[in-house]
């Protein structure tokens, strides 16, 4: 019988906060099975001890109209997003790149769906 719950999502206030949690979990051996920029959100997916999927995420847009515009550009190209490297995001953030520069992507930057990402996101 399939699980009734796909995942729980927790929203952080900033990329800095999200990556601080990522770093804290990584130190104890807990790493995301799927780090992804969905376009509207930047998300790190984990499994909890019971096998439930947990999403830690930030909203990439404060302006819902800009978010909707991005989604229209992605609907026929890539509805899931772009694989990301949380360590690289942390390095760039520490080097002074703004959150907006790191997470706001155009449909062209996100590009077509990577089959590896599809496999990761659909994995139990």
C-alpha positions in Angstrom: 0.0 0.0 0.0 1.5 3.4 -1.0 2.2 6.0 1.6 -0.5 8.7 1.9 2.1 11.4 2.6 4.5 12.5 -0.1 6.5 14.9 1.9 6.5 17.6 4.6 7.9 21.0 3.7 9.5 23.5 6.1 10.2 27.0 4.8 13.2 29.0 5.9 13.5 32.8 5.8 16.7 33.0 3.9 19.2 31.0 1.9 21.7 31.7 4.7 19.4 30.0 7.2 18.7 27.0 4.9 22.4 26.5 4.2 23.2 26.7 8.0 20.8 23.8 8.6 22.3 22.0 5.6 25.8 22.4 7.1 24.7 21.4 10.6 23.0 18.2 9.3 26.0 17.4 7.0 28.4 17.4 9.9 26.5 14.5 11.4 26.2 12.6 8.1 22.8 13.7 7.0 22.7 14.9 3.4 19.9 15.7 1.1 19.0 13.0 -1.5 17.8 15.7 -3.9 19.0 19.3 -3.8 17.0 21.3 -6.4 16.1 24.8 -7.5 12.5 24.4 -8.6 12.3 27.9 -9.9 9.8 29.2 -7.3 11.7 27.6 -4.5 15.2 26.2 -3.6 14.7 22.9 -1.9 16.7 20.3 -0.1 15.0 16.9 0.2 15.9 14.5 3.0 14.6 11.2 4.4 13.7 11.2 8.1 14.4 8.1 10.2 11.0 6.6 9.3 11.6 7.0 5.5 9.3 10.1 5.1 10.5 12.7 2.7 11.3 16.1 4.3 11.7 19.3 2.2 13.6 22.2 3.6 13.2 25.2 1.3 13.1 28.9 0.7 10.9 30.9 -1.5 12.9 32.4 -4.4 10.5 35.2 -5.1 8.8 37.8 -2.9 6.8 38.9 -5.9 4.2 36.3 -6.9 3.7 37.9 -10.3 7.4 37.3 -11.1 7.2 33.8 -9.8 4.1 33.1 -12.0 6.0 34.6 -15.0 8.8 32.1 -14.4 6.4 29.2 -14.1 4.8 30.0 -17.4 8.2 29.9 -19.0 9.0 26.5 -17.4 5.7 24.7 -17.9 6.6 23.1 -21.2 10.4 23.1 -20.7 11.0 21.8 -17.2 8.4 21.6 -14.5 10.8 20.2 -11.8 13.9 22.4 -11.9 17.6 22.3 -11.7 20.0 20.2 -9.6 22.1 22.4 -7.3 25.2 21.9 -5.2 24.5 23.3 -1.6 28.2 23.5 -0.9 28.8 25.6 -4.0 25.8 27.9 -3.0 27.4 28.3 0.5 30.8 29.2 -1.0 29.3 31.7 -3.4 27.1 33.2 -0.6 30.1 33.5 1.7 32.0 35.2 -1.2 29.4 37.9 -1.4 27.0 36.8 -4.1 23.5 37.8 -3.1 20.7 35.3 -2.4 18.7 36.7 -5.3 21.6 36.1 -7.8 22.0 32.5 -6.5 18.4 31.4 -6.5 16.5 33.4 -9.1 16.9 31.6 -12.4 15.4 32.2 -15.8 13.8 29.3 -17.8 17.0 29.4 -20.0 19.2 29.0 -16.9 17.1 26.1 -15.6 17.0 24.5 -19.0 15.4 21.2 -20.0 14.7 18.5 -17.4 17.7 16.5 -16.3 16.7 12.8 -16.3 18.9 12.3 -13.2 16.8 14.9 -11.3 13.6 13.2 -12.3 15.0 9.9 -11.0 16.0 11.5 -7.7 12.8 13.4 -7.1 10.6 10.3 -7.8 12.7 7.9 -5.8 10.9 6.6 -2.7 
